[in-house]
Amino acid sequence: MAAALGCLQPGIDPIYLTVLSDARPVPLEAHGLVVGFTQAGSALGALTVWWLGPVLPRGSVVAAAVLAFLCSVATALAGSLATVLACRAGYGLAMGVVYATTMAAYAAHRPSKAYGAVYLTQLILSTLVSLALPELMLAAGAKTALMAMALVPALALVVLVPFVRSASMIDSPSGIAAGRSAVPVAGWALAAATFWFICSTMLVWSFSAALATRAGIADRTIGQAVAIGSVVGALTAVAVMRERLLVPLPVTALLSGLALASPVVLTVPGADGAYVASIVLLNIGSTAIIIRCSGLATASSRDSRFRVFVACTHSLGLIAGPLLGTAMMALFGREGLLIGVALALTGGLVSVGWAVRAGFAGATGASPQKGGAPAPIGA
């Protein structure tokens, strides 16, 4: 639950950004900045756990949840865009620590199941929030709806207390062992693929609300699209959380790539149904490929710090996507989003090919591990 709450924000960004713009001085053009600052903080938080994990005090993850709560409240009270950006960066930093710490501990065994369970929980929560937030905004106002989002880090704080006392923290105060184990080339390649596919997802996701608004799609429709997509994404998570592959990874990567690009193509004026369908496809593709690549990368090595590095690729991809999208739009306009998606997806597909070339056994559907214990998948 703590890991799912730590990565909840990207799942609700389209509707959250809509509420934020209604409540605070945040123009549509700044949505990419808001997401970028949030995910930059998240990346820094995750990297901090990776770099300093063995020496971090046991209570650091709880302190991070407290900081996230304070930043969430401050966002609802902020009076300028600069203050909003600072608050979102602090929120991201804190939640990055929460996510990297808890995800690395949970993925120590049966990593595909762990990532699948976390993303399943995250998608269920995204569905509930995406349905409730617009209704709360209509009933009580945008500022009240924005303040209610402080419940997310508050709940994380509640569930983290038993976590820091559990056996999952036994290796060291942070749950990360000081020693190092060998990581095969295929493991690094799969971690790179995870980064690029998350980058592709966030490039589209962070601008989907702005694209929909400019196409004349109502806020309630955006919320419903996100909710429906989350439900379908949850079913996808259940389907791919098994450790043994049923579909070769290169095939999954190619089909997921096509799904990831669909919102940029299908979000046009007067086509509400196409927009909803594209968000559903986006959720299916991103859920399938991210869980699969993350699980397989983690399974490649027993190195606990590499598990944290895999979690770091999530946060790094989350910031790289919006930044790449902003840069491409500045250079090429709306078509820049499609160009950026093409570049990021190329990186993901090349990385999957790299893993296959390095000896990844799962390329044709073979299981890279047995009995729930990590095993090498290539040298």
TORVOGU-41744 format. One record per residue (C-alpha): residue in one letter; x, y, z. Coordinates in pm, 1 decimal, m for minus. Layout:
! residues N
<site residuo="A" u="X" v="Y" w="Z"/>
...
! end
This chain:
! residues 379
<site residuo="M" u="0.0" v="0.0" w="0.0"/>
<site residuo="A" u="281.7" v="241.4" w="83.0"/>
<site residuo="A" u="450.8" v="175.4" w="m251.5"/>
<site residuo="A" u="121.4" v="222.7" w="m437.8"/>
<site residuo="L" u="56.7" v="553.6" w="m260.8"/>
<site residuo="G" u="414.2" v="657.1" w="m335.7"/>
<site residuo="C" u="352.9" v="625.0" w="m710.7"/>
<site residuo="L" u="m15.3" v="727.6" w="m714.8"/>
<site residuo="Q" u="38.7" v="1082.5" w="m844.7"/>
<site residuo="P" u="117.6" v="992.8" w="m1208.9"/>
<site residuo="G" u="m201.2" v="788.5" w="m1225.2"/>
<site residuo="I" u="m421.3" v="1084.7" w="m1135.8"/>
<site residuo="D" u="m224.7" v="1366.5" w="m1300.6"/>
<site residuo="P" u="m476.7" v="1446.9" w="m1579.0"/>
<site residuo="I" u="m765.2" v="1512.7" w="m1340.4"/>
<site residuo="Y" u="m538.8" v="1647.8" w="m1064.2"/>
<site residuo="L" u="m392.8" v="1908.6" w="m1301.4"/>
<site residuo="T" u="m742.3" v="2009.8" w="m1407.7"/>
<site residuo="V" u="m843.0" v="2066.3" w="m1044.3"/>
<site residuo="L" u="m513.4" v="2244.6" w="m974.5"/>
<site residuo="S" u="m569.9" v="2490.2" w="m1260.2"/>
<site residuo="D" u="m920.1" v="2564.9" w="m1132.4"/>
<site residuo="A" u="m800.0" v="2620.0" w="m775.8"/>
<site residuo="R" u="m462.9" v="2791.4" w="m817.3"/>
<site residuo="P" u="m290.2" v="3023.7" w="m1069.8"/>
<site residuo="V" u="m162.7" v="2741.2" w="m1290.9"/>
<site residuo="P" u="m224.9" v="2784.1" w="m1668.1"/>
<site residuo="L" u="m260.3" v="2484.4" w="m1897.2"/>
<site residuo="E" u="78.7" v="2562.1" w="m2052.3"/>
<site residuo="A" u="242.2" v="2505.0" w="m1712.5"/>
<site residuo="H" u="107.6" v="2151.7" w="m1666.5"/>
<site residuo="G" u="429.8" v="2005.2" w="m1799.8"/>
<site residuo="L" u="627.7" v="2214.3" w="m1549.8"/>
<site residuo="V" u="411.7" v="2099.5" w="m1258.3"/>
<site residuo="V" u="455.8" v="1735.6" w="m1352.4"/>
<site residuo="G" u="825.0" v="1790.4" w="m1424.0"/>
<site residuo="F" u="895.9" v="1952.0" w="m1085.9"/>
<site residuo="T" u="700.3" v="1680.9" w="m904.2"/>
<site residuo="Q" u="880.8" v="1400.3" w="m1079.1"/>
<site residuo="A" u="1219.9" v="1573.4" w="m1053.1"/>
<site residuo="G" u="1172.2" v="1567.7" w="m678.5"/>
<site residuo="S" u="1061.4" v="1205.4" w="m695.6"/>
<site residuo="A" u="1369.4" v="1111.0" w="m897.0"/>
<site residuo="L" u="1596.5" v="1287.7" w="m648.2"/>
<site residuo="G" u="1424.4" v="1110.9" w="m359.5"/>
<site residuo="A" u="1461.3" v="769.5" w="m523.1"/>
<site residuo="L" u="1825.7" v="836.9" w="m612.9"/>
<site residuo="T" u="1891.6" v="941.3" w="m253.2"/>
<site residuo="V" u="1768.8" v="601.7" w="m135.2"/>
<site residuo="W" u="1987.7" v="434.6" w="m398.7"/>
<site residuo="W" u="2299.9" v="633.4" w="m308.3"/>
<site residuo="L" u="2260.0" v="650.7" w="69.7"/>
<site residuo="G" u="2032.5" v="352.4" w="141.7"/>
<site residuo="P" u="2267.1" v="157.7" w="372.3"/>
<site residuo="V" u="2322.0" v="461.1" w="599.4"/>
<site residuo="L" u="1972.9" v="614.3" w="604.1"/>
<site residuo="P" u="1806.7" v="597.0" w="948.3"/>
<site residuo="R" u="1510.4" v="364.9" w="991.8"/>
<site residuo="G" u="1267.2" v="652.9" w="1041.1"/>
<site residuo="S" u="1363.8" v="838.7" w="723.4"/>
<site residuo="V" u="1076.4" v="692.5" w="522.9"/>
<site residuo="V" u="826.6" v="801.6" w="791.0"/>
<site residuo="A" u="977.3" v="1151.1" w="795.3"/>
<site residuo="A" u="938.7" v="1158.1" w="416.9"/>
<site residuo="A" u="566.1" v="1083.2" w="447.5"/>
<site residuo="V" u="527.6" v="1371.9" w="694.2"/>
<site residuo="L" u="704.4" v="1605.5" w="449.7"/>
<site residuo="A" u="475.9" v="1490.1" w="167.6"/>
<site residuo="F" u="169.3" v="1568.9" w="379.5"/>
<site residuo="L" u="293.5" v="1919.4" w="459.6"/>
<site residuo="C" u="377.1" v="1990.2" w="94.2"/>
<site residuo="S" u="35.0" v="1867.0" w="m16.8"/>
<site residuo="V" u="m139.2" v="2104.8" w="224.7"/>
<site residuo="A" u="90.5" v="2389.4" w="120.2"/>
<site residuo="T" u="1.6" v="2334.3" w="m247.0"/>
<site residuo="A" u="m364.4" v="2399.0" w="m169.1"/>
<site residuo="L" u="m267.7" v="2726.2" w="4.6"/>
<site residuo="A" u="m9.0" v="2848.6" w="m247.8"/>
<site residuo="G" u="m70.8" v="3186.8" w="m408.8"/>
<site residuo="S" u="166.6" v="3175.7" w="m705.1"/>
<site residuo="L" u="292.0" v="2935.2" w="m968.4"/>
<site residuo="A" u="644.6" v="2946.6" w="m822.9"/>
<site residuo="T" u="514.6" v="2839.0" w="m481.3"/>
<site residuo="V" u="308.1" v="2561.4" w="m637.7"/>
<site residuo="L" u="616.1" v="2431.5" w="m819.6"/>
<site residuo="A" u="824.7" v="2437.6" w="m500.1"/>
<site residuo="C" u="553.9" v="2250.4" w="m308.2"/>
<site residuo="R" u="519.6" v="1987.6" w="m580.3"/>
<site residuo="A" u="897.9" v="1936.5" w="m589.4"/>
<site residuo="G" u="899.2" v="1877.9" w="m214.2"/>
<site residuo="Y" u="605.3" v="1640.6" w="m241.8"/>
<site residuo="G" u="781.0" v="1446.4" w="m516.3"/>
<site residuo="L" u="1106.5" v="1426.7" w="m318.7"/>
<site residuo="A" u="927.2" v="1278.0" w="m18.5"/>
<site residuo="M" u="717.3" v="1032.5" w="m216.6"/>
<site residuo="G" u="1025.1" v="925.7" w="m414.9"/>
<site residuo="V" u="1185.6" v="815.3" w="m88.6"/>
<site residuo="V" u="867.6" v="632.4" w="13.5"/>
<site residuo="Y" u="831.6" v="452.7" w="m320.4"/>
<site residuo="A" u="1196.2" v="349.4" w="m367.0"/>
<site residuo="T" u="1228.6" v="218.4" w="m11.2"/>
<site residuo="T" u="906.0" v="19.4" w="m1.0"/>
<site residuo="M" u="917.6" v="m108.4" w="m360.2"/>
<site residuo="A" u="1272.3" v="m237.8" w="m323.9"/>
<site residuo="A" u="1176.1" v="m426.7" w="m8.1"/>
<site residuo="Y" u="858.9" v="m572.9" w="m160.1"/>
<site residuo="A" u="1026.6" v="m681.5" w="m485.8"/>
<site residuo="A" u="1295.4" v="m887.2" w="m311.8"/>
<site residuo="H" u="1109.4" v="m1208.1" w="m408.5"/>
<site residuo="R" u="873.3" v="m1275.4" w="m698.7"/>
<site residuo="P" u="931.0" v="m925.8" w="m842.1"/>
<site residuo="S" u="677.5" v="m946.4" w="m1125.7"/>
<site residuo="K" u="405.9" v="m1031.9" w="m876.2"/>
<site residuo="A" u="524.6" v="m749.0" w="m650.9"/>
<site residuo="Y" u="519.1" v="m487.1" w="m927.2"/>
<site residuo="G" u="189.1" v="m622.2" w="m1050.9"/>
<site residuo="A" u="32.2" v="m599.5" w="m706.1"/>
<site residuo="V" u="159.3" v="m244.9" w="m650.0"/>
<site residuo="Y" u="36.4" v="m122.6" w="m987.7"/>
<site residuo="L" u="m293.3" v="m303.3" w="m943.3"/>
<site residuo="T" u="m342.8" v="m122.0" w="m612.7"/>
<site residuo="Q" u="m230.9" v="206.7" w="m766.1"/>
<site residuo="L" u="m476.8" v="169.6" w="m1053.7"/>
<site residuo="I" u="m764.9" v="90.8" w="m818.1"/>
<site residuo="L" u="m681.9" v="398.0" w="m614.0"/>
<site residuo="S" u="m649.1" v="603.6" w="m934.7"/>
<site residuo="T" u="m996.5" v="491.1" w="m1036.6"/>
<site residuo="L" u="m1148.7" v="596.5" w="m706.1"/>
<site residuo="V" u="m971.2" v="932.1" w="m700.4"/>
<site residuo="S" u="m1046.7" v="1009.2" w="m1065.2"/>
<site residuo="L" u="m1416.3" v="945.8" w="m1007.1"/>
<site residuo="A" u="m1438.9" v="1126.1" w="m673.6"/>
<site residuo="L" u="m1222.3" v="1432.1" w="m734.4"/>
<site residuo="P" u="m1436.1" v="1596.8" w="m1007.9"/>
<site residuo="E" u="m1751.0" v="1534.4" w="m805.3"/>
<site residuo="L" u="m1591.5" v="1681.9" w="m493.1"/>
<site residuo="M" u="m1479.0" v="1981.9" w="m696.7"/>
<site residuo="L" u="m1833.3" v="2037.7" w="m826.0"/>
<site residuo="A" u="m1983.9" v="1997.3" w="m479.9"/>
<site residuo="A" u="m1734.8" v="2181.1" w="m260.1"/>
<site residuo="G" u="m1507.7" v="2374.5" w="m493.6"/>
<site residuo="A" u="m1166.2" v="2319.4" w="m646.9"/>
<site residuo="K" u="m971.6" v="2440.7" w="m340.9"/>
<site residuo="T" u="m1145.4" v="2189.4" w="m114.0"/>
<site residuo="A" u="m1081.9" v="1909.2" w="m364.0"/>
<site residuo="L" u="m715.9" v="2007.1" w="m379.6"/>
<site residuo="M" u="m686.6" v="2009.7" w="m0.7"/>
<site residuo="A" u="m845.3" v="1663.8" w="14.2"/>
<site residuo="M" u="m545.7" v="1525.6" w="m178.0"/>
<site residuo="A" u="m342.6" v="1559.7" w="144.3"/>
<site residuo="L" u="m518.0" v="1239.4" w="250.7"/>
<site residuo="V" u="m281.9" v="1045.5" w="19.3"/>
<site residuo="P" u="42.2" v="1111.3" w="213.0"/>
<site residuo="A" u="m152.8" v="1094.6" w="540.1"/>
<site residuo="L" u="m259.1" v="739.1" w="458.3"/>
<site residuo="A" u="98.2" v="656.5" w="352.8"/>
<site residuo="L" u="217.1" v="774.2" w="692.4"/>
<site residuo="V" u="m31.5" v="545.2" w="867.2"/>
<site residuo="V" u="70.0" v="232.7" w="674.8"/>
<site residuo="L" u="444.6" v="303.8" w="699.4"/>
<site residuo="V" u="456.9" v="268.2" w="1078.3"/>
<site residuo="P" u="423.4" v="m114.6" w="1074.6"/>
<site residuo="F" u="650.3" v="m131.8" w="768.1"/>
<site residuo="V" u="953.9" v="15.2" w="944.4"/>
<site residuo="R" u="910.2" v="m242.2" w="1221.3"/>
<site residuo="S" u="878.7" v="m540.1" w="987.2"/>
<site residuo="A" u="1126.3" v="m805.7" w="876.9"/>
<site residuo="S" u="1152.7" v="m637.3" w="535.5"/>
<site residuo="M" u="1377.5" v="m375.5" w="700.4"/>
<site residuo="I" u="1615.4" v="m633.6" w="848.9"/>
<site residuo="D" u="1910.3" v="m602.0" w="605.0"/>
<site residuo="S" u="1994.1" v="m252.0" w="726.1"/>
<site residuo="P" u="1810.2" v="49.2" w="866.0"/>
<site residuo="S" u="1689.6" v="131.5" w="515.6"/>
<site residuo="G" u="1627.5" v="m226.6" w="407.0"/>
<site residuo="I" u="1921.6" v="m213.9" w="162.5"/>
<site residuo="A" u="2225.9" v="m432.6" w="213.5"/>
<site residuo="A" u="2567.2" v="m270.4" w="190.6"/>
<site residuo="G" u="2716.6" v="m551.0" w="m18.8"/>
<site residuo="R" u="2695.5" v="m579.8" w="m396.3"/>
<site residuo="S" u="2601.7" v="m873.2" w="m620.6"/>
<site residuo="A" u="2669.3" v="m909.2" w="m989.5"/>
<site residuo="V" u="2413.2" v="m758.1" w="m1224.5"/>
<site residuo="P" u="2406.6" v="m912.8" w="m1575.9"/>
<site residuo="V" u="2406.7" v="m699.5" w="m1889.5"/>
<site residuo="A" u="2049.6" v="m805.4" w="m1962.8"/>
<site residuo="G" u="1943.7" v="m668.3" w="m1625.0"/>
<site residuo="W" u="2082.1" v="m323.8" w="m1709.0"/>
<site residuo="A" u="1918.5" v="m341.4" w="m2051.3"/>
<site residuo="L" u="1579.7" v="m423.7" w="m1900.9"/>
<site residuo="A" u="1620.3" v="m140.8" w="m1650.4"/>
<site residuo="A" u="1690.4" v="91.9" w="m1944.9"/>
<site residuo="A" u="1379.5" v="m38.4" w="m2121.7"/>
<site residuo="T" u="1176.0" v="33.0" w="m1808.1"/>
<site residuo="F" u="1302.1" v="392.2" w="m1811.8"/>
<site residuo="W" u="1219.0" v="450.8" w="m2178.5"/>
<site residuo="F" u="869.4" v="302.5" w="m2162.8"/>
<site residuo="I" u="785.6" v="506.1" w="m1853.1"/>
<site residuo="C" u="927.7" v="811.1" w="m2029.6"/>
<site residuo="S" u="694.0" v="741.2" w="m2323.6"/>
<site residuo="T" u="397.1" v="695.7" w="m2092.6"/>
<site residuo="M" u="454.8" v="1018.5" w="m1902.4"/>
<site residuo="L" u="527.1" v="1217.0" w="m2217.6"/>
<site residuo="V" u="172.0" v="1142.4" w="m2330.4"/>
<site residuo="W" u="7.0" v="1126.7" w="m1986.9"/>
<site residuo="S" u="126.7" v="1466.3" w="m1862.8"/>
<site residuo="F" u="m17.4" v="1642.8" w="m2168.2"/>
<site residuo="S" u="m333.1" v="1436.2" w="m2212.6"/>
<site residuo="A" u="m547.8" v="1669.1" w="m2000.7"/>
<site residuo="A" u="m426.5" v="1979.1" w="m2187.3"/>
<site residuo="L" u="m484.5" v="1808.3" w="m2524.5"/>
<site residuo="A" u="m833.9" v="1704.1" w="m2416.0"/>
<site residuo="T" u="m921.2" v="2052.0" w="m2286.4"/>
<site residuo="R" u="m805.8" v="2215.9" w="m2607.5"/>
<site residuo="A" u="m1012.7" v="1963.4" w="m2803.1"/>
<site residuo="G" u="m1322.4" v="2071.6" w="m2611.0"/>
<site residuo="I" u="m1355.3" v="1754.5" w="m2400.1"/>
<site residuo="A" u="m1531.5" v="1815.5" w="m2066.7"/>
<site residuo="D" u="m1355.9" v="1776.8" w="m1730.9"/>
<site residuo="R" u="m1599.4" v="1504.3" w="m1626.9"/>
<site residuo="T" u="m1522.8" v="1309.0" w="m1946.4"/>
<site residuo="I" u="m1150.9" v="1336.2" w="m1872.9"/>
<site residuo="G" u="m1210.0" v="1199.3" w="m1523.0"/>
<site residuo="Q" u="m1424.9" v="916.3" w="m1654.5"/>
<site residuo="A" u="m1164.3" v="828.2" w="m1918.4"/>
<site residuo="V" u="m892.2" v="809.5" w="m1653.8"/>
<site residuo="A" u="m1119.1" v="596.2" w="m1431.7"/>
<site residuo="I" u="m1211.5" v="353.6" w="m1710.7"/>
<site residuo="G" u="m848.6" v="333.2" w="m1817.0"/>
<site residuo="S" u="m746.6" v="256.4" w="m1461.4"/>
<site residuo="V" u="m998.4" v="m29.2" w="m1437.3"/>
<site residuo="V" u="m871.8" v="m182.5" w="m1760.6"/>
<site residuo="G" u="m514.4" v="m122.3" w="m1649.3"/>
<site residuo="A" u="m589.3" v="m307.0" w="m1324.7"/>
<site residuo="L" u="m712.1" v="m608.3" w="m1522.6"/>
<site residuo="T" u="m392.9" v="m586.5" w="m1728.5"/>
<site residuo="A" u="m184.9" v="m585.4" w="m1409.6"/>
<site residuo="V" u="m355.9" v="m905.4" w="m1294.1"/>
<site residuo="A" u="m283.1" v="m1066.0" w="m1631.4"/>
<site residuo="V" u="90.0" v="m984.2" w="m1637.4"/>
<site residuo="M" u="186.9" v="m1024.0" w="m1271.6"/>
<site residuo="R" u="277.9" v="m1390.1" w="m1322.3"/>
<site residuo="E" u="651.1" v="m1469.0" w="m1322.2"/>
<site residuo="R" u="641.9" v="m1681.9" w="m1638.6"/>
<site residuo="L" u="595.1" v="m1503.2" w="m1971.0"/>
<site residuo="L" u="312.7" v="m1615.8" w="m2199.6"/>
<site residuo="V" u="386.6" v="m1357.4" w="m2470.4"/>
<site residuo="P" u="745.1" v="m1295.5" w="m2589.0"/>
<site residuo="L" u="875.2" v="m968.4" w="m2448.8"/>
<site residuo="P" u="957.2" v="m811.2" w="m2790.6"/>
<site residuo="V" u="593.8" v="m865.8" w="m2897.7"/>
<site residuo="T" u="464.3" v="m710.4" w="m2576.0"/>
<site residuo="A" u="699.7" v="m415.6" w="m2626.1"/>
<site residuo="L" u="586.2" v="m351.0" w="m2984.6"/>
<site residuo="L" u="212.8" v="m371.4" w="m2908.7"/>
<site residuo="S" u="253.3" v="m159.5" w="m2596.5"/>
<site residuo="G" u="440.8" v="103.1" w="m2794.6"/>
<site residuo="L" u="152.9" v="139.7" w="m3040.1"/>
<site residuo="A" u="m92.7" v="173.7" w="m2750.2"/>
<site residuo="L" u="122.7" v="436.2" w="m2579.0"/>
<site residuo="A" u="118.7" v="663.1" w="m2885.2"/>
<site residuo="S" u="m258.8" v="646.3" w="m2939.6"/>
<site residuo="P" u="m373.7" v="949.8" w="m2730.4"/>
<site residuo="V" u="m158.6" v="1189.5" w="m2933.8"/>
<site residuo="V" u="m325.7" v="1069.0" w="m3252.8"/>
<site residuo="L" u="m683.5" v="1016.2" w="m3134.3"/>
<site residuo="T" u="m744.0" v="1327.8" w="m2919.6"/>
<site residuo="V" u="m928.0" v="1553.8" w="m3165.5"/>
<site residuo="P" u="m1228.8" v="1789.4" w="m3134.8"/>
<site residuo="G" u="m1567.1" v="1617.2" w="m3130.2"/>
<site residuo="A" u="m1422.3" v="1269.9" w="m3072.6"/>
<site residuo="D" u="m1485.5" v="1206.6" w="m2703.8"/>
<site residuo="G" u="m1515.8" v="831.3" w="m2761.8"/>
<site residuo="A" u="m1181.2" v="816.8" w="m2938.3"/>
<site residuo="Y" u="m1019.3" v="1005.0" w="m2649.8"/>
<site residuo="V" u="m1160.2" v="760.7" w="m2394.7"/>
<site residuo="A" u="m1045.0" v="465.6" w="m2607.8"/>
<site residuo="S" u="m694.5" v="610.8" w="m2636.4"/>
<site residuo="I" u="m664.6" v="651.3" w="m2258.9"/>
<site residuo="V" u="m775.0" v="288.5" w="m2217.6"/>
<site residuo="L" u="m509.5" v="175.1" w="m2467.1"/>
<site residuo="L" u="m248.9" v="388.1" w="m2293.2"/>
<site residuo="N" u="m324.5" v="221.2" w="m1959.8"/>
<site residuo="I" u="m313.1" v="m128.1" w="m2109.0"/>
<site residuo="G" u="15.6" v="m73.6" w="m2289.7"/>
<site residuo="S" u="198.1" v="109.4" w="m2012.6"/>
<site residuo="T" u="84.7" v="m128.9" w="m1737.3"/>
<site residuo="A" u="185.6" v="m439.1" w="m1930.5"/>
<site residuo="I" u="531.0" v="m327.8" w="m2041.1"/>
<site residuo="I" u="630.6" v="m147.8" w="m1719.9"/>
<site residuo="I" u="539.3" v="m438.2" w="m1491.7"/>
<site residuo="R" u="702.9" v="m687.8" w="m1723.7"/>
<site residuo="C" u="1032.3" v="m499.0" w="m1771.9"/>
<site residuo="S" u="1053.6" v="m394.7" w="m1404.9"/>
<site residuo="G" u="993.1" v="m746.6" w="m1278.9"/>
<site residuo="L" u="1237.1" v="m908.0" w="m1518.6"/>
<site residuo="A" u="1506.2" v="m648.8" w="m1448.4"/>
<site residuo="T" u="1471.0" v="m700.0" w="m1072.4"/>
<site residuo="A" u="1476.8" v="m1079.2" w="m1114.3"/>
<site residuo="S" u="1811.1" v="m1060.5" w="m1291.1"/>
<site residuo="S" u="2014.8" v="m1000.5" w="m975.0"/>
<site residuo="R" u="2007.7" v="m1049.8" w="m597.4"/>
<site residuo="D" u="2166.1" v="m707.1" w="m546.6"/>
<site residuo="S" u="1929.5" v="m512.1" w="m317.9"/>
<site residuo="R" u="2066.2" v="m179.4" w="m437.4"/>
<site residuo="F" u="1995.3" v="m277.5" w="m797.6"/>
<site residuo="R" u="1634.0" v="m332.4" w="m691.7"/>
<site residuo="V" u="1633.7" v="29.1" w="m577.7"/>
<site residuo="F" u="1793.1" v="132.9" w="m907.7"/>
<site residuo="V" u="1505.8" v="m32.0" w="m1096.6"/>
<site residuo="A" u="1263.8" v="170.6" w="m883.7"/>
<site residuo="C" u="1474.1" v="479.2" w="m963.4"/>
<site residuo="T" u="1419.9" v="422.8" w="m1336.5"/>
<site residuo="H" u="1048.3" v="476.1" w="m1269.8"/>
<site residuo="S" u="1108.4" v="816.4" w="m1113.8"/>
<site residuo="L" u="1365.7" v="912.8" w="m1376.6"/>
<site residuo="G" u="1130.0" v="814.4" w="m1656.9"/>
<site residuo="L" u="849.7" v="1011.6" w="m1494.1"/>
<site residuo="I" u="1054.1" v="1332.7" w="m1514.0"/>
<site residuo="A" u="1216.6" v="1265.0" w="m1850.9"/>
<site residuo="G" u="880.2" v="1218.3" w="m2026.3"/>
<site residuo="P" u="729.3" v="1561.5" w="m1947.1"/>
<site residuo="L" u="1060.6" v="1736.6" w="m2014.5"/>
<site residuo="L" u="1099.7" v="1563.7" w="m2349.2"/>
<site residuo="G" u="739.9" v="1646.0" w="m2437.8"/>
<site residuo="T" u="784.7" v="2012.3" w="m2344.6"/>
<site residuo="A" u="1102.2" v="2039.4" w="m2551.7"/>
<site residuo="M" u="949.1" v="1868.6" w="m2855.0"/>
<site residuo="M" u="635.1" v="2085.0" w="m2837.9"/>
<site residuo="A" u="848.7" v="2399.3" w="m2816.7"/>
<site residuo="L" u="1035.7" v="2293.0" w="m3129.3"/>
<site residuo="F" u="761.8" v="2132.2" w="m3340.1"/>
<site residuo="G" u="424.0" v="2226.7" w="m3187.5"/>
<site residuo="R" u="162.0" v="1955.4" w="m3129.6"/>
<site residuo="E" u="343.1" v="1722.5" w="m3371.1"/>
<site residuo="G" u="636.0" v="1740.3" w="m3130.5"/>
<site residuo="L" u="454.5" v="1510.1" w="m2888.8"/>
<site residuo="L" u="439.2" v="1236.8" w="m3149.5"/>
<site residuo="I" u="805.8" v="1291.2" w="m3237.4"/>
<site residuo="G" u="899.3" v="1268.3" w="m2870.0"/>
<site residuo="V" u="695.6" v="950.5" w="m2823.7"/>
<site residuo="A" u="865.5" v="797.5" w="m3127.7"/>
<site residuo="L" u="1210.3" v="876.7" w="m2985.2"/>
<site residuo="A" u="1128.7" v="736.1" w="m2640.9"/>
<site residuo="L" u="965.3" v="422.1" w="m2780.5"/>
<site residuo="T" u="1268.0" v="364.7" w="m3002.0"/>
<site residuo="G" u="1482.8" v="373.0" w="m2689.9"/>
<site residuo="G" u="1257.6" v="117.5" w="m2521.8"/>
<site residuo="L" u="1250.6" v="m119.5" w="m2817.4"/>
<site residuo="V" u="1627.3" v="m95.3" w="m2865.9"/>
<site residuo="S" u="1679.2" v="m172.3" w="m2495.8"/>
<site residuo="V" u="1456.9" v="m480.9" w="m2520.5"/>
<site residuo="G" u="1661.2" v="m588.4" w="m2821.8"/>
<site residuo="W" u="1976.5" v="m530.4" w="m2618.8"/>
<site residuo="A" u="1841.7" v="m757.5" w="m2344.2"/>
<site residuo="V" u="1761.5" v="m1028.7" w="m2599.1"/>
<site residuo="R" u="2109.1" v="m1000.6" w="m2751.7"/>
<site residuo="A" u="2265.6" v="m1019.5" w="m2404.8"/>
<site residuo="G" u="2103.0" v="m1358.4" w="m2347.3"/>
<site residuo="F" u="1765.9" v="m1278.6" w="m2190.9"/>
<site residuo="A" u="1587.3" v="m1616.2" w="m2169.3"/>
<site residuo="G" u="1240.8" v="m1457.9" w="m2153.0"/>
<site residuo="A" u="1250.5" v="m1329.1" w="m2508.8"/>
<site residuo="T" u="1054.2" v="m1629.4" w="m2631.8"/>
<site residuo="G" u="840.6" v="m1679.0" w="m2322.8"/>
<site residuo="A" u="1078.5" v="m1879.1" w="m2100.0"/>
<site residuo="S" u="1074.2" v="m1808.4" w="m1729.0"/>
<site residuo="P" u="1380.3" v="m1618.0" w="m1606.5"/>
<site residuo="Q" u="1344.8" v="m1744.5" w="m1252.0"/>
<site residuo="K" u="1215.0" v="m2043.2" w="m1061.3"/>
<site residuo="G" u="1077.4" v="m2082.4" w="m714.5"/>
<site residuo="G" u="1052.9" v="m1710.0" w="m650.9"/>
<site residuo="A" u="1431.0" v="m1662.0" w="m610.8"/>
<site residuo="P" u="1615.3" v="m1423.1" w="m842.7"/>
<site residuo="A" u="1832.7" v="m1594.0" w="m1100.1"/>
<site residuo="P" u="2068.7" v="m1462.3" w="m1371.3"/>
<site residuo="I" u="1914.4" v="m1411.0" w="m1714.9"/>
<site residuo="G" u="2224.3" v="m1340.3" w="m1914.9"/>
<site residuo="A" u="2584.7" v="m1243.7" w="m1886.4"/>
! end
